[in-house]
């Protein structure tokens, strides 16, 4: 069975763990945000093109078959 930690010890442990966190700089956050938007845009364009190619191919195929 786990031992119970009193609230004061818990708060002290949480503060100790938060002190170990290395927070990103403003520049790192900005750069990461820009990269996420760039990658999301590239992915959107890729899937748009794949969808367009498949749709066009099916339209051509169905036009000649139908």
Secondary structure, 3 states (H helix, E strand, C coil): CCCCCCHHHHHHHHHHHHHHCCCCCHHHHHHHHHHHHHHHHHHHHHHHHHHHHHHHHHHHHHHHHC
